Structures are given as C-alpha cells and as structure tokens.
Amino acid sequence: MSGRGKGGKVKGKSKTRSSRAGLQFPVGRIHRLLRKGNYAERVGAGAPVYLAAV
C-alpha cells in the first residue's frame, strides 16, 4: 500500500492586500516604495496596510 497523501489544496483566485484590508489605496505599491526608499532596514507586513489606511 503506497502512502499517497491527500489531494493538494487548490489555490483560489488571488486577493490583493488592499481588498483584504478593505482599502482603496494600493498596499502592495506602498510596501514596495517603503522598501525601495531607504526609510528603514526592514519593513513589517502591517506597515503598508496602516499607511494606506491613514
């Protein structure tokens, strides 16, 4: 009896971080700009969400 495991999870339609947070501003773009703009060495996942909301 070969152990085949269960079927893999099917990936659904991708949801933007803006729509997850219920925002109009692009969270992904703000995150990219924060990383690129030499504001900090590391940028947390919640930082662009907060910034887009404010």
PDB file of N, CA, C and O in Angstrom:
ATOM      1  N   MET A   1       0.838  -1.187   0.000  1.00  0.00           N
ATOM      2  CA  MET A   1       0.000   0.000   0.000  1.00  0.00           C
ATOM      3  C   MET A   1       0.886   1.255   0.000  1.00  0.00           C
ATOM      4  O   MET A   1       1.630   1.488   0.952  1.00  0.00           O
ATOM      5  N   SER A   2       0.808   2.035  -1.035  1.00  0.00           N
ATOM      6  CA  SER A   2       1.648   3.225  -1.113  1.00  0.00           C
ATOM      7  C   SER A   2       0.924   4.422  -0.505  1.00  0.00           C
ATOM      8  O   SER A   2      -0.233   4.691  -0.827  1.00  0.00           O
ATOM      9  N   GLY A   3       1.617   5.133   0.376  1.00  0.00           N
ATOM     10  CA  GLY A   3       1.013   6.312   1.014  1.00  0.00           C
ATOM     11  C   GLY A   3       1.060   7.489   0.078  1.00  0.00           C
ATOM     12  O   GLY A   3       2.116   8.078  -0.154  1.00  0.00           O
ATOM     13  N   ARG A   4      -0.085   7.824  -0.455  1.00  0.00           N
ATOM     14  CA  ARG A   4      -0.126   8.897  -1.443  1.00  0.00           C
ATOM     15  C   ARG A   4      -0.504  10.244  -0.846  1.00  0.00           C
ATOM     16  O   ARG A   4      -0.301  11.276  -1.485  1.00  0.00           O
ATOM     17  N   GLY A   5      -1.038  10.255   0.337  1.00  0.00           N
ATOM     18  CA  GLY A   5      -1.436  11.516   0.954  1.00  0.00           C
ATOM     19  C   GLY A   5      -2.743  12.020   0.386  1.00  0.00           C
ATOM     20  O   GLY A   5      -3.321  11.430  -0.527  1.00  0.00           O
ATOM     21  N   LYS A   6      -3.179  13.090   0.930  1.00  0.00           N
ATOM     22  CA  LYS A   6      -4.446  13.676   0.478  1.00  0.00           C
ATOM     23  C   LYS A   6      -4.190  14.604  -0.705  1.00  0.00           C
ATOM     24  O   LYS A   6      -3.055  15.012  -0.953  1.00  0.00           O
ATOM     25  N   GLY A   7      -5.231  14.926  -1.414  1.00  0.00           N
ATOM     26  CA  GLY A   7      -5.095  15.814  -2.566  1.00  0.00           C
ATOM     27  C   GLY A   7      -4.616  17.192  -2.138  1.00  0.00           C
ATOM     28  O   GLY A   7      -4.998  17.687  -1.078  1.00  0.00           O
ATOM     29  N   GLY A   8      -3.786  17.803  -2.955  1.00  0.00           N
ATOM     30  CA  GLY A   8      -3.255  19.130  -2.637  1.00  0.00           C
ATOM     31  C   GLY A   8      -4.346  20.182  -2.637  1.00  0.00           C
ATOM     32  O   GLY A   8      -5.377  20.035  -3.294  1.00  0.00           O
ATOM     33  N   LYS A   9      -4.100  21.237  -1.893  1.00  0.00           N
ATOM     34  CA  LYS A   9      -5.081  22.321  -1.829  1.00  0.00           C
ATOM     35  C   LYS A   9      -5.063  23.104  -3.139  1.00  0.00           C
ATOM     36  O   LYS A   9      -3.999  23.439  -3.660  1.00  0.00           O
ATOM     37  N   VAL A  10      -6.221  23.382  -3.648  1.00  0.00           N
ATOM     38  CA  VAL A  10      -6.324  24.138  -4.890  1.00  0.00           C
ATOM     39  C   VAL A  10      -6.278  25.618  -4.536  1.00  0.00           C
ATOM     40  O   VAL A  10      -7.035  26.094  -3.690  1.00  0.00           O
ATOM     41  N   LYS A  11      -5.391  26.323  -5.189  1.00  0.00           N
ATOM     42  CA  LYS A  11      -5.244  27.744  -4.907  1.00  0.00           C
ATOM     43  C   LYS A  11      -6.360  28.511  -5.605  1.00  0.00           C
ATOM     44  O   LYS A  11      -6.550  28.386  -6.815  1.00  0.00           O
ATOM     45  N   GLY A  12      -7.086  29.295  -4.841  1.00  0.00           N
ATOM     46  CA  GLY A  12      -8.183  30.073  -5.402  1.00  0.00           C
ATOM     47  C   GLY A  12      -7.683  31.339  -6.059  1.00  0.00           C
ATOM     48  O   GLY A  12      -6.484  31.523  -6.269  1.00  0.00           O
ATOM     49  N   LYS A  13      -8.630  32.213  -6.379  1.00  0.00           N
ATOM     50  CA  LYS A  13      -8.278  33.484  -7.009  1.00  0.00           C
ATOM     51  C   LYS A  13      -7.525  34.343  -6.009  1.00  0.00           C
ATOM     52  O   LYS A  13      -7.919  34.444  -4.847  1.00  0.00           O
ATOM     53  N   SER A  14      -6.433  34.966  -6.464  1.00  0.00           N
ATOM     54  CA  SER A  14      -5.614  35.770  -5.559  1.00  0.00           C
ATOM     55  C   SER A  14      -6.357  37.039  -5.152  1.00  0.00           C
ATOM     56  O   SER A  14      -7.038  37.671  -5.960  1.00  0.00           O
ATOM     57  N   LYS A  15      -6.208  37.389  -3.886  1.00  0.00           N
ATOM     58  CA  LYS A  15      -6.856  38.584  -3.347  1.00  0.00           C
ATOM     59  C   LYS A  15      -5.786  39.587  -2.985  1.00  0.00           C
ATOM     60  O   LYS A  15      -4.794  39.239  -2.345  1.00  0.00           O
ATOM     61  N   THR A  16      -5.977  40.825  -3.386  1.00  0.00           N
ATOM     62  CA  THR A  16      -4.987  41.840  -3.065  1.00  0.00           C
ATOM     63  C   THR A  16      -5.043  42.171  -1.582  1.00  0.00           C
ATOM     64  O   THR A  16      -6.069  41.988  -0.927  1.00  0.00           O
ATOM     65  N   ARG A  17      -3.931  42.658  -1.068  1.00  0.00           N
ATOM     66  CA  ARG A  17      -3.883  43.023   0.350  1.00  0.00           C
ATOM     67  C   ARG A  17      -4.777  44.215   0.630  1.00  0.00           C
ATOM     68  O   ARG A  17      -5.263  44.383   1.748  1.00  0.00           O
ATOM     69  N   SER A  18      -4.997  45.048  -0.386  1.00  0.00           N
ATOM     70  CA  SER A  18      -5.900  46.189  -0.225  1.00  0.00           C
ATOM     71  C   SER A  18      -7.330  45.715  -0.010  1.00  0.00           C
ATOM     72  O   SER A  18      -8.038  46.230   0.856  1.00  0.00           O
ATOM     73  N   SER A  19      -7.753  44.734  -0.800  1.00  0.00           N
ATOM     74  CA  SER A  19      -9.123  44.236  -0.665  1.00  0.00           C
ATOM     75  C   SER A  19      -9.299  43.461   0.636  1.00  0.00           C
ATOM     76  O   SER A  19     -10.378  43.484   1.228  1.00  0.00           O
ATOM     77  N   ARG A  20      -8.253  42.777   1.084  1.00  0.00           N
ATOM     78  CA  ARG A  20      -8.312  42.082   2.376  1.00  0.00           C
ATOM     79  C   ARG A  20      -8.535  43.070   3.509  1.00  0.00           C
ATOM     80  O   ARG A  20      -9.297  42.803   4.438  1.00  0.00           O
ATOM     81  N   ALA A  21      -7.863  44.218   3.424  1.00  0.00           N
ATOM     82  CA  ALA A  21      -7.971  45.229   4.474  1.00  0.00           C
ATOM     83  C   ALA A  21      -9.157  46.162   4.242  1.00  0.00           C
ATOM     84  O   ALA A  21      -9.467  47.000   5.088  1.00  0.00           O
ATOM     85  N   GLY A  22      -9.819  46.014   3.091  1.00  0.00           N
ATOM     86  CA  GLY A  22     -10.960  46.867   2.769  1.00  0.00           C
ATOM     87  C   GLY A  22     -10.551  48.290   2.445  1.00  0.00           C
ATOM     88  O   GLY A  22     -11.217  49.246   2.843  1.00  0.00           O
ATOM     89  N   LEU A  23      -9.451  48.422   1.721  1.00  0.00           N
ATOM     90  CA  LEU A  23      -8.914  49.752   1.398  1.00  0.00           C
ATOM     91  C   LEU A  23      -8.935  49.999  -0.107  1.00  0.00           C
ATOM     92  O   LEU A  23      -9.011  49.068  -0.909  1.00  0.00           O
ATOM     93  N   GLN A  24      -8.866  51.272  -0.462  1.00  0.00           N
ATOM     94  CA  GLN A  24      -8.810  51.648  -1.873  1.00  0.00           C
ATOM     95  C   GLN A  24      -7.362  51.849  -2.333  1.00  0.00           C
ATOM     96  O   GLN A  24      -7.035  51.612  -3.496  1.00  0.00           O
ATOM     97  N   PHE A  25      -6.509  52.285  -1.418  1.00  0.00           N
ATOM     98  CA  PHE A  25      -5.124  52.565  -1.778  1.00  0.00           C
ATOM     99  C   PHE A  25      -4.336  51.265  -1.938  1.00  0.00           C
ATOM    100  O   PHE A  25      -4.602  50.292  -1.233  1.00  0.00           O
ATOM    101  N   PRO A  26      -3.368  51.239  -2.860  1.00  0.00           N
ATOM    102  CA  PRO A  26      -2.621  50.011  -3.136  1.00  0.00           C
ATOM    103  C   PRO A  26      -1.582  49.693  -2.061  1.00  0.00           C
ATOM    104  O   PRO A  26      -0.544  50.351  -1.979  1.00  0.00           O
ATOM    105  N   VAL A  27      -1.865  48.684  -1.239  1.00  0.00           N
ATOM    106  CA  VAL A  27      -0.968  48.298  -0.149  1.00  0.00           C
ATOM    107  C   VAL A  27       0.349  47.760  -0.704  1.00  0.00           C
ATOM    108  O   VAL A  27       1.419  48.067  -0.179  1.00  0.00           O
ATOM    109  N   GLY A  28       0.270  46.960  -1.759  1.00  0.00           N
ATOM    110  CA  GLY A  28       1.474  46.378  -2.354  1.00  0.00           C
ATOM    111  C   GLY A  28       2.428  47.428  -2.886  1.00  0.00           C
ATOM    112  O   GLY A  28       3.644  47.308  -2.730  1.00  0.00           O
ATOM    113  N   ARG A  29       1.886  48.445  -3.507  1.00  0.00           N
ATOM    114  CA  ARG A  29       2.722  49.515  -4.059  1.00  0.00           C
ATOM    115  C   ARG A  29       3.387  50.311  -2.946  1.00  0.00           C
ATOM    116  O   ARG A  29       4.561  50.670  -3.046  1.00  0.00           O
ATOM    117  N   ILE A  30       2.630  50.587  -1.880  1.00  0.00           N
ATOM    118  CA  ILE A  30       3.186  51.326  -0.745  1.00  0.00           C
ATOM    119  C   ILE A  30       4.303  50.520  -0.094  1.00  0.00           C
ATOM    120  O   ILE A  30       5.326  51.078   0.302  1.00  0.00           O
ATOM    121  N   HIS A  31       4.106  49.203   0.018  1.00  0.00           N
ATOM    122  CA  HIS A  31       5.134  48.338   0.598  1.00  0.00           C
ATOM    123  C   HIS A  31       6.403  48.357  -0.246  1.00  0.00           C
ATOM    124  O   HIS A  31       7.512  48.428   0.284  1.00  0.00           O
ATOM    125  N   ARG A  32       6.229  48.294  -1.551  1.00  0.00           N
ATOM    126  CA  ARG A  32       7.392  48.340  -2.459  1.00  0.00           C
ATOM    127  C   ARG A  32       8.150  49.648  -2.301  1.00  0.00           C
ATOM    128  O   ARG A  32       9.379  49.658  -2.236  1.00  0.00           O
ATOM    129  N   LEU A  33       7.415  50.750  -2.241  1.00  0.00           N
ATOM    130  CA  LEU A  33       8.049  52.063  -2.120  1.00  0.00           C
ATOM    131  C   LEU A  33       8.745  52.232  -0.775  1.00  0.00           C
ATOM    132  O   LEU A  33       9.799  52.862  -0.695  1.00  0.00           O
ATOM    133  N   LEU A  34       8.162  51.672   0.280  1.00  0.00           N
ATOM    134  CA  LEU A  34       8.797  51.729   1.600  1.00  0.00           C
ATOM    135  C   LEU A  34      10.121  50.972   1.602  1.00  0.00           C
ATOM    136  O   LEU A  34      11.108  51.420   2.185  1.00  0.00           O
ATOM    137  N   ARG A  35      10.124  49.813   0.937  1.00  0.00           N
ATOM    138  CA  ARG A  35      11.352  49.011   0.900  1.00  0.00           C
ATOM    139  C   ARG A  35      12.411  49.674   0.029  1.00  0.00           C
ATOM    140  O   ARG A  35      13.601  49.631   0.338  1.00  0.00           O
ATOM    141  N   LYS A  36      11.962  50.290  -1.069  1.00  0.00           N
ATOM    142  CA  LYS A  36      12.886  50.871  -2.032  1.00  0.00           C
ATOM    143  C   LYS A  36      13.429  52.225  -1.588  1.00  0.00           C
ATOM    144  O   LYS A  36      14.507  52.636  -2.017  1.00  0.00           O
ATOM    145  N   GLY A  37      12.679  52.923  -0.723  1.00  0.00           N
ATOM    146  CA  GLY A  37      13.007  54.311  -0.425  1.00  0.00           C
ATOM    147  C   GLY A  37      13.975  54.556   0.704  1.00  0.00           C
ATOM    148  O   GLY A  37      14.127  55.698   1.139  1.00  0.00           O
ATOM    149  N   ASN A  38      14.648  53.506   1.204  1.00  0.00           N
ATOM    150  CA  ASN A  38      15.621  53.648   2.295  1.00  0.00           C
ATOM    151  C   ASN A  38      15.035  54.336   3.523  1.00  0.00           C
ATOM    152  O   ASN A  38      15.682  55.188   4.132  1.00  0.00           O
ATOM    153  N   TYR A  39      13.813  53.966   3.883  1.00  0.00           N
ATOM    154  CA  TYR A  39      13.192  54.511   5.084  1.00  0.00           C
ATOM    155  C   TYR A  39      13.618  53.701   6.301  1.00  0.00           C
ATOM    156  O   TYR A  39      13.836  54.264   7.374  1.00  0.00           O
ATOM    157  N   ALA A  40      13.736  52.395   6.144  1.00  0.00           N
ATOM    158  CA  ALA A  40      14.163  51.520   7.231  1.00  0.00           C
ATOM    159  C   ALA A  40      14.827  50.290   6.634  1.00  0.00           C
ATOM    160  O   ALA A  40      14.629  49.955   5.466  1.00  0.00           O
ATOM    161  N   GLU A  41      15.625  49.623   7.471  1.00  0.00           N
ATOM    162  CA  GLU A  41      16.305  48.418   7.007  1.00  0.00           C
ATOM    163  C   GLU A  41      15.302  47.308   6.732  1.00  0.00           C
ATOM    164  O   GLU A  41      15.419  46.566   5.756  1.00  0.00           O
ATOM    165  N   ARG A  42      14.302  47.211   7.625  1.00  0.00           N
ATOM    166  CA  ARG A  42      13.260  46.192   7.467  1.00  0.00           C
ATOM    167  C   ARG A  42      11.897  46.855   7.589  1.00  0.00           C
ATOM    168  O   ARG A  42      11.701  47.753   8.408  1.00  0.00           O
ATOM    169  N   VAL A  43      10.957  46.401   6.765  1.00  0.00           N
ATOM    170  CA  VAL A  43       9.597  46.944   6.786  1.00  0.00           C
ATOM    171  C   VAL A  43       8.647  45.799   7.116  1.00  0.00           C
ATOM    172  O   VAL A  43       8.621  44.790   6.412  1.00  0.00           O
ATOM    173  N   GLY A  44       7.868  45.951   8.180  1.00  0.00           N
ATOM    174  CA  GLY A  44       6.934  44.910   8.601  1.00  0.00           C
ATOM    175  C   GLY A  44       5.767  44.778   7.635  1.00  0.00           C
ATOM    176  O   GLY A  44       5.538  45.642   6.789  1.00  0.00           O
ATOM    177  N   ALA A  45       5.036  43.681   7.779  1.00  0.00           N
ATOM    178  CA  ALA A  45       3.912  43.402   6.879  1.00  0.00           C
ATOM    179  C   ALA A  45       2.742  44.345   7.135  1.00  0.00           C
ATOM    180  O   ALA A  45       1.983  44.649   6.216  1.00  0.00           O
ATOM    181  N   GLY A  46       2.589  44.807   8.366  1.00  0.00           N
ATOM    182  CA  GLY A  46       1.459  45.670   8.715  1.00  0.00           C
ATOM    183  C   GLY A  46       1.690  47.133   8.409  1.00  0.00           C
ATOM    184  O   GLY A  46       0.739  47.913   8.359  1.00  0.00           O
ATOM    185  N   ALA A  47       2.939  47.517   8.204  1.00  0.00           N
ATOM    186  CA  ALA A  47       3.270  48.929   7.992  1.00  0.00           C
ATOM    187  C   ALA A  47       2.587  49.537   6.769  1.00  0.00           C
ATOM    188  O   ALA A  47       1.984  50.604   6.886  1.00  0.00           O
ATOM    189  N   PRO A  48       2.658  48.896   5.596  1.00  0.00           N
ATOM    190  CA  PRO A  48       1.999  49.499   4.432  1.00  0.00           C
ATOM    191  C   PRO A  48       0.477  49.509   4.547  1.00  0.00           C
ATOM    192  O   PRO A  48      -0.184  50.386   3.992  1.00  0.00           O
ATOM    193  N   VAL A  49      -0.080  48.532   5.270  1.00  0.00           N
ATOM    194  CA  VAL A  49      -1.533  48.483   5.467  1.00  0.00           C
ATOM    195  C   VAL A  49      -1.964  49.677   6.302  1.00  0.00           C
ATOM    196  O   VAL A  49      -2.941  50.353   5.980  1.00  0.00           O
ATOM    197  N   TYR A  50      -1.229  49.930   7.375  1.00  0.00           N
ATOM    198  CA  TYR A  50      -1.523  51.069   8.253  1.00  0.00           C
ATOM    199  C   TYR A  50      -1.374  52.381   7.491  1.00  0.00           C
ATOM    200  O   TYR A  50      -2.208  53.279   7.604  1.00  0.00           O
ATOM    201  N   LEU A  51      -0.308  52.476   6.719  1.00  0.00           N
ATOM    202  CA  LEU A  51      -0.031  53.702   5.968  1.00  0.00           C
ATOM    203  C   LEU A  51      -1.106  53.960   4.921  1.00  0.00           C
ATOM    204  O   LEU A  51      -1.505  55.105   4.711  1.00  0.00           O
ATOM    205  N   ALA A  52      -1.575  52.915   4.269  1.00  0.00           N
ATOM    206  CA  ALA A  52      -2.631  53.058   3.261  1.00  0.00           C
ATOM    207  C   ALA A  52      -3.945  53.459   3.916  1.00  0.00           C
ATOM    208  O   ALA A  52      -4.732  54.210   3.340  1.00  0.00           O
ATOM    209  N   ALA A  53      -4.175  52.951   5.127  1.00  0.00           N
ATOM    210  CA  ALA A  53      -5.423  53.266   5.828  1.00  0.00           C
ATOM    211  C   ALA A  53      -5.441  54.707   6.309  1.00  0.00           C
ATOM    212  O   ALA A  53      -6.493  55.346   6.336  1.00  0.00           O
ATOM    213  N   VAL A  54      -4.277  55.218   6.688  1.00  0.00           N
ATOM    214  CA  VAL A  54      -4.175  56.601   7.179  1.00  0.00           C
ATOM    215  C   VAL A  54      -4.035  57.522   5.985  1.00  0.00           C
ATOM    216  O   VAL A  54      -3.932  58.738   6.152  1.00  0.00           O
TER     217      VAL A  54
END
